[in-house]
Structure formats: C-alpha cells, structure tokens
Amino acid sequence: MTKITPQDQKLDVAPPYNAVARHGVSPQPSHDEIARFDFLANFNKFLSGALGPGNKQTYDKRVLPGFEKEHGREPKDRFEIRHAMNEDPFHTFWSALKRNSMEMRQQNGRAMVLRQIDELNAKARQFNEGRDTLELHPEIDVPRYQSAVDIHCMPGSYHGEELAGDISAGANYDCGIFATTAGGLGALSDGGGQALVEWIKKERPGWEPRRVLDIGTTVGHNIVPLALAFPDCEFIAIDTAAPILRYAHARAQSLGATNIKFIQANAEDLSRWDDGAFDWVQTTMFLHETSGKALPKIITEGYRVLADNGLMLHLEQPEYSDAMPLFEQFLRDWDAFNNNEPFWSSMHALDMKTVMTEAGFDREELFESGVRAVVDREIFPEAPTGEDEDHGRAAYWHAYGAWKNADQMQEAAE
Amino acid sequence: MTDTPFDWMAAANKKAKGKRPEYFDDPEDERMLSILMAVVGEVSVLRERMDTVERLLDAKGTISRDDIESYAPDKQAAYERGAMIREYIYRVMRGPHQMVQELEQVEPPVEEVSQELKEI
C-alpha cells in the first residue's frame, strides 16, 4: 500500500462559488457573498459526510435498543423512527445544524438579491417586456399546497414578491442551489436538464419531439438545456407562480432558449390544450411539492394532452418501496419535516406506477430509470450516493416514465 | 425604481412561513445556535477575504478594493481555499464531530478507569 502524505492527498472540497456561471439576470455577488456560499457548500458536505453517519450509529446503538426495550418490538414505520430519533441528542443537534444551514442559505441569498433588486428587475424587464413568450394570468390562484408553508424554508416561497412585479423569488432560488447541493448541479444548476438531454439522445436517437410541456418549471433549470438541444421544438413551461416565471423567462431568453413559452397555469387543469397536444410531458423534482389530490389530477391531465407514442417522464427522489430500509426512509424524510416539504413524505410513499396506470397508461408501457446530474466534472463533483449521500438533495434521481400507446402505434405501423 | 425606501437588510431576514421545529428543550438554545452559526459563517468569510488579500499582495504588491471584489481564484487556488474552509469547519465543528466518534466507540467514565488503575 502506498502511503499518501497529507500534502498530496486530494481532499473532497466544494468547488468555489466563482464557478457558477452568470446569465442575464444573475445577481452580481460581492467577494463576501461568494465567501458565504463557499462556507455553506463546504459546511453542507461536512454535515452529510462527516456528521451524517452518526445518525445510523446513534440509531443502532441507542435509539433502536431503547425503542425495542420500551415497546417490545421494532419500529413499524419511518414515523416511529423519527419520533424516537427526535429524542436523541445527537440527531437533534445534527438536525439543528442542518436547519440553520438551510436558513443561512436563504438569508445569504436574499441579502445578495435584495440589495440589488432594482438592477435585477430592470435587467429582467429588458428580456420580458413585450415578449409573447411570457404569459402571466393573475386569475391563477396560488394552490394551498404552495401557500400552506414556504417550501424549503424559502421566505415568500415561489409566489412571494418584495416589490410589486419583482423577480426576487426566482433569483434567490437560483443563486443558492449551489450552496445546498455543494455544486452538485453544475455551473447553471442545470445538471438535471443536461441529464435529460443525454438520456433522451441515448434512449431514442434521432427523435424530434414537436412540442414539450414542462410542468412546475420554477426557474426553468431543467427545460432550458432541452430547449437548446431541440431548437426546432416548441416548449411550453408552466408554473402557478408569476414571480418565478418572470425570472425563468428572462433567464431562458438570456441563455438563448427563445423557443420556450412560459405560461402561468395550474397543471390540474390543462383544458386550454387539446388532447394529444404534446409529444413529451414532464416534471422534474416537482410532484413532491403538490398534494394527494392534485398529483393524480396532474398526471391524468398530462396523460390526456400527451400524444400517442409520446413520452411522459417524472424525475423525483426514489420512492419508499418495501425494499428500502425504514431507517433510510426516515433519513430521506428529513426535508419533509425540517425543511418545509409537507407533501414529500406522502409523495415518496406513493406507488407512482399505480398512479400512472390509473391515469390511463398500460402497466407494460411504464419504465423506471436512474438519472445522474450531468455537470462539468473538471470543476463540479459527482454527487455522492450511499452513506455520504445528502438524502433529499443528491443530484441523482429516479425517473418514472412511459411511452403512451407505443406498442399499439408500432403494431399499427407493421 | 423603488418609490418608498426598501430595507433589504430587514427583508433578507424574513421568516419562512411554517412553524419552526424545536430541536432543544430550551428555546433560547435555538437562538443561541442560530447566532453562533451565523458567526461561524462570517469568520469563514473573513478568512476567505484575508486569503484573497494575501494572494493579491503576493502577486501584485499593492491592491485596491476593486481587486478584492473582482478576484476569482484559478483552479489550484480554488482548491486550496476549499481545503482551508474544510479545515476551518473541522476545527470549529470538533464538538459535534467527536459526538460521532463517541457513538462509534462507547467508553467507560474515566472514574471507572481510575478505579481500575488503582487495582492493577
């Protein structure tokens, strides 16, 4: 075995915030604002990598034996584990540190964005005013599942405004993803979208969808790479929140993705689009921010507007199947209760295959796949999975998909 | 333009809607940890700024505030600064880090060891 001296050893450190690419509506960070995100990116790596494994230790050595002594049995679900772990001093301290990291990320991002909000709003107006690729509809209500709490402790959530018509919600959301994922999503935090491009080119080489619907687009991270990869395709990106769409539209335009139309709409009602209007209907990391009744409605509406031979694809964190140990389910649930993701736990316990079948798909049409963020590995790290994984934030997703009536279409052609 | 004065510092501190979980028995401990972690973050910021100043002085002999604000580390410097932050985090997080080690290796109280040594 060769001995590596401390000087030669390559340490696992987060890339610098300087590596984040700027676009037309990026806030201009000061030296110290960069340094704040540098700290948080490395601190989050420490929380998941160095402290995170202590959760399993304390569970195996203290919490589980204590539970078994008290109840005469093992915990029956992830909720029982959570209640027991919330009495454990190690786990509560770890959670408190992690919650503080999330809150600091929001404060740091908002401070950077809000001190230059007038300039940012002016930049956005240059990209937005008079463009028919941004359609806002003030009559669209903010659904209860978006307003009940501020999702991921983001003050004001996606729909909040500090000044009338501002883009602070989008700018803050966008700028801090680097810190929470320690750079795992790449220079434009679009590693998910880049992964979709790579996946579809491999899955169906030469396929040219005519029209794509992106539901719950937020700032358009995951649709812009697709729009750039399919320049002749028409993209429709919808969200219920106007502030985030103003930002998303300006960001996409500045990055040259002019073939995306951003529309304020609620995916539970897609009646403005005809049956079979789209060749591809997708969500990325969105369904966990809906609700028990909204989610199946969204999938059903998505099925209706999807053309035969079209693709439905949803990227999420892995579902809590019976095969997943209860302790891992509990760890993956941290964000649900500590980072304001109130539908997260129920959503990941859903059997998406059943939901998609009830929406109209044949079970044989369904597929599942793993998708890892595609980022510039020269600068950005591969997101760790396994024990060091930052559960809930790992840049590695589970894809639930289906090609609608693909078999029948093929048979008809033959 | 903003017509009425907009206090962005106060606005940056807006609380997220949704009741905050309670991690400690004493609510004051929640506040104390929030303040402490903010200071931990700011000390890291100061260290990074000092590193920027030192690197620029090394390279140029004299510097301006603009030089500091526009400084972008090259790949090697970025790595060294990442390692510096990592080392700093390990130093200030020694307490919780050692909690993990205590969980890995349960030890008897030193009083017990003291009794034992008396006998051997």
Interface residues (C-beta under 8 A of the other chain):
Chain A: L11 D12 V13 A14 P15 P16 N18 A19 S30 H31 D32 I34 A35 R36 D38 F39 L40 N42 F43 K45 F46 A50 L51 P53 G54 Q57 T58 K61 R62 F90 T92 F93 W94 S95 A96 L97 R99 N100 S101 E103 M104 Q106 Q107 N108 R110 A111 L114 R115 I117 D118 S147 A148 V149 D150 C153 M154 P155 G156 S157 E162 L163 F337 N338 N340 P342 I379
Chain B: M1 T2 F6 W8 M9 A11 A12 N13 K14 K15 A16 K17 G18 R20 P21 Y23 F24 E30 L33 S34 M37 A38 G41 S44 V45 E48 R49 T52 I68 E69 Y71 A72 P73 K75 A78 Y79 R81 G82 A83 I85 R86 I89 Y90 M93 P96 H97 M99 V100 L103 E104 V106
